[in-house]
Amino acid sequence: MTKGTEIPRAAGLRAGPFTVSAVGAEGVDLSSVDASGFTSNLLGQRPDQGGPSTVNELSIAVLAIAGDTAKLRLFPAK
């Protein structure tokens, strides 16, 4: 994924939609505004951070960053 990529809402997991707002050596930044107007930000997400971040019932893991492109894995939280 690159800056500007839109990740659709995961309705069953009560998360998103997300926008990739930055990708670089500092990590991946994701932002979200839900239907009620609640804003959330995941900043500086990195492959070496020790595990995925979780928003409601959705886990987001950064698998790799190469230049301005990141590989993410989105999956249901346990």
C-alpha positions, 0 to 999 in steps of 0.5 A, spaced: 500 500 500 502 507 498 500 513 501 492 515 499 490 508 499 483 507 502 481 500 506 474 499 506 470 499 512 470 492 516 463 492 518 463 485 521 469 487 525 467 494 527 473 498 524 474 503 518 474 505 513 482 507 513 486 511 509 494 510 509 496 517 510 504 516 510 509 510 508 516 511 510 522 509 514 518 512 520 513 507 519 506 507 516 500 512 518 493 510 518 487 514 519 480 513 520 473 517 521 467 512 522 460 514 521 459 517 527 465 522 526 470 518 531 477 519 528 482 514 530 490 514 528 495 509 528 501 512 527 508 509 526 506 502 525 512 498 523 514 490 522 518 490 528 513 493 533 512 486 537 505 485 534 499 488 530 495 494 532 488 492 534 482 497 533 475 494 535 475 487 532 480 488 527 488 487 527 492 490 523 500 488 522 505 491 518 509 486 514 514 490 510 516 497 508 520 498 502 521 505 500 514 508 499 510 502 499 508 497 505 505 490 505 499 490 511 495 484 513 488 485 516 485 480 520 480 479 525 482 480 532 482 474 537 
